[in-house]
Amino acid sequence: MKLILKIFKWIGEILAGLIILLLISGLAFRLFSSKPVPPGKLVDVDGIKLHIRAEGPKNDLPTLILESGAGGDTDAFHWIAEGLKRNIRVVRYDREGKWFSEPSKDSITAEFYARQLHKLLEKNGEKPPYILGGHSMGGPYNLIFRDLYPNEVKGMVFLDSSHPEQWKRLTTKGIFDETQITLLKSFSIISDIGITGAYYEITNPKSIDKHLPEDAKNRKMDLTSYSGDVYRRYVKEDKINDDILLRAGRTKNLDSLPVLVFTAQKQYGDPKIWFEMQKELKELSTEGKQFYMDANHGSLITKKENAEIINKEILLMAETLK
């Protein structure tokens, strides 16, 4: 019995030592690490600083506005922006609270983000007409924007976009399940106290965005390790997701608005329902075109070769709308 008690005591001391070591490492990271620098600029919109990256000439072609998915950031569109900015104006940004943008204390409604984006574009000197490009949940956000500002939108691009009825038809409750929400909340805490950053410094893990340039990959790793803000924003996005999809679903047709739908062929589980919903996005317009891509949900936009295919069609659309 005494031996067993000694073993438990040793185990307890070892665990306590590890916890203390983790806390010291996290504290050291928080003290000596610097806040990641945004690659774009911060623009004040109603007292909230939003991160925006606007590149390319202001000419007689429409400006492309890129809207990221629930977990995306401006770097995810690197190859799309790089391939198009020589010919057209390309704008990408972070919604409030996401990545480099400050969180808003305002009450969040389904139309909040579209109106905030509209103000951001005006403050940054951008002018319509616009082509809206949305990846994943970016698609529904764009449907709301177009519904509010129809005269400013001359084309839409759905990049493996979410569908307003996706959770009902996929029999899924939301972006994250309860276990994932708990993990995200846990990650936010350990990132706040510097443990995630210290772990990254020691292990130097590989980024999941393997197709992006090193600076883009490093920026994401740095921001997710600096604080828990990114993880808290994931949780917030999950909470507002149903309202966004419901509001986006009020758009039943886009008349003859030019629409491009790019669908990833590599989907999790049975892709049949997803493909049906992608087809429905194309059929919102009498001028809809759909392209199936040899890609998954993420690599559809992050892989250079895929972006080149997408860019060719977007540029053709822009020149047609000239």
N, C-alpha and C positions, 0 to 999 in steps of 0.2 A: 504493500500500500504506500509506504514512504517513497519507493522508487517511482510509482505512478504519479504521486504528487510532485516529485522533483521534475519529472518529465513535463507535466503540465506547466510547472513554474518556468522551466526553460523555454517552452513554446511561447508562453505569455511574454517573457522577456524579449524573445526574438521578434515577436510580432510588434511589441511596443517600440522596440528599436527601429524596426522597419518603418513604422508610422512616423516616428520622430524624424528619421532620415528623409522620408518623403516630404514632410512638412518643411524641413530645413531647405531641401532642394527647391521646393516650390517657392519658398520665401526668397531664396537667392535669385531665382529666375525673375520674380516680380520686381525685385530691387534693381537688377542689372540689365534687364531686357528693355528695349525701346518699343514704343507703339508702332505697328506697321504703318507705312506711308501709302496713302491711296495713289493709284497710278493716274487718276483723273483729277478733277477739281471739285470742291465742295461749294454748292450754291445754296444760299439761304432762301427757303420757301416757307413763309409764315412762321419764321423763327426756328425752323428745322433745317439743318445742313444736309443736303442730299448730294450723293456722289454721282457725277456724270462724266462721261468720256465722249466728246464729240470730235469727230475727225472727218477729213475730206472736204472737197470744195462745196461752196454754196453756189450751185449753178441752176440751170433750168430743169434739172431732173428732181424727182421727189426725194425727200430725205427718208432714210430707213431708220425706224425706231425699233430697237431690239429689247424685248421684254423677257426676262429670265424666268425659269421655273421656281418652284418652292424653295429648292436648295441651291439655286444657281447664283452666279455672280457675273460681273462684266467680263472676267477673263474667260469664261466658258465660250464666249463668242469671238475669241481671239482671231481664229482663221477666217471667219466670216467678215469681220471688220478689216482685217489685213488685205483680204482679197478684193474688197469693194471700195475702200476709202480713196483710191486713186481716181475713181470715176464718179462716185456719188457721196453725199453727206451721210455719215453713219453715226448714230447716237445710241449709246448703251448706258445704263444707269442702274443704281441699286435702289429698290423700294425702301421706304422708311424702315429703319431698324435693321436692315439687311447689310451685312458686310461693312462697307465703309460709310453708310448713311446713318444719321442719327435717328433714334426712335422718336415717334410722335406721342404726345400726351393727349392728343385729340381722340374723340370717340371715333372708332373705325367702322365705317359703313361699307357696303359693297361697292359704292361709287367713289369712295374716298381716294383710292389710288389713281384712278383715271383723272380725277380733278387735280390731284397733286402733281401728276406727271404733266398735265396741260400747263400748269403754272410754272413748273420747272423748265419746260421747253421755252416758254415765253421769256422767263428770266435769263435764260442762256442765249437768247437771240435767235432761236430756231423758228423757222416759219414753214407752214404747210405749203404744198400738199405732202402728206406722209404715206409711206408704206409701213405697215405694222408687222413686225416679225416676232412671233412668240414661240418659245420652246416650252413644252410641258404645260404647267399651269399658266405660263405666259400667254397662251392662246385665249383662255377665258378672260384674263385681264384686258386683252386687246379687244375682245368682243364688246366689253363694257365701254371702253374708250371710243370705239367706233360708233356705238349706239348714242353716246353723248355728244360726239363731235363728227357727225356723218359727212359734213361738207369738207372736212380737213383730211379725210382718209380716202386715198385713191386706190389702195391695194392692200391685201393681207396675205401673210405667209405663216402657215401653221407648221411648226417643226416638231413632229411627233407630239402634237398638242393634246392636252387634256380635253375631255368632252364634258359638257354640263351634266350628263347623266351617268358619268363613268362609275361612281361608287355604287349606285343602284344596280347597274347592269353587270358590274364586275363582282357584286356581292361583297364589297369591301367597305369598311367603316370610314376610312379616310386616308390621309397621306401616311400616318403612322398609327400602329396599334398601341395598346396600353403599355406593353413591355418596352417598345421603342421610346415612347414618351418618357417613361421612367428613366431609361438610359440617357436620354437627352438632358433631362433635368440633373442627373448625376454628373454628366460630363460638364455641364455649365458650372457646377460647384467646384469640381476639381480643376477646371481651367481657371476659374477666378482666383484660386489660391496658388496657382502656378505649377501644379503637379503635371498637367498635360504638357506644358512648355518644357519643363525639366526632363520629362520622359522623351520628348521629341529630340531634345539636345543630345541625350545619351544614345538613343537608338537610331536616330536619323531615318525614320520610316519613309517608304516610298509613297508618293502621291498616287491616288487612284486615277487622277487625270493624266494618264501616261502619254497622251497625244499632244499635250500642251507644252509650250516652251518652259524652260526651267524657271524663269522669273515669275511666270504665272503660277506654276506649281508651288514655288516657295512662298509666294504671297498668301496663298490659301492656307498653307500649313502654319505660317506665322500668325495669321489672324485667328485661326481656330485655337491656337495654343496660347494666345495673349490673354484672352478673357473668355467668359462663358456667353458673351452676347450673341454669337452666331447660333449657339445651341438653343438659347432662349427664343430667338426669332423663329427657329424651326417649329417650336411648340406653339408660338403665336400664330404662325401661318396655318397650322393644322386646325386651330380653333376657328379661324375666319373662313376656312376653305369652303364649307357648305354654303355660306352666304354668297361667296364669289361665284360659285358654280350656278346657284339658283338665279342670280342676277344675269349672268352670261346667257343662261338658257332662255331668257326672254327674247333673244335674237333668233327668230325662226327662219329668216332668209336674208341674204345680202344682195338680193336682186342680181344685177349684172356686174357687180364689183369684181375685178380680177382677183382670183384667189389661187394660191399655190399651197398644196398639202404634201409635205414630205413625211413618209411613214417608215419607221424602222422595222425591218423584217424580223429581227431577233428580239422577241418579246418573252417575258417571263410567263411560264404556264402556257395555256391555250390562247394563241393570239387571235382567234376567230372573232371574238367580240370586239377587241380593240380595232381590228381591221374594219369591221362594220361601222364603228363610230368614226373612224378616220374618213371613210367614204362619205358619211353623212356631213362631215365638215366641208368636204369638197362640194357636196350637193347643196350647200347653203347658197351657192351662187350659180347662175347659169354659165358663168365664165370660170368655173373651177377646174383645176388640173391637179392630178395626184401622181406622185412619184414614190415608188417603193425603193428603199435604200438598203444596201447590204451593210447594216449597222445595228447597234443596240440603241437604247433610249438616249444614252449620253454621247456615245461616239458619233452619232448622227451629226452633231455640231462641233465636237471637239477634235475630230480627226480631219486633218488638212484635206485629204482626198475627197471626203464627203462634203466639206465646206465648198470646195471648188465646183462641185456639181450644183449645189444649192445657189452659189453666187452667180453662176452662169444664167440660171433661170430668173433670179431676182433682177439682175442687170437688164435682161431682156424685157422684163416687166416694166422696169423704170423707163427704159428707152421708148417703149410702146406708149407709156402714159405721158410722155414728154409733150 
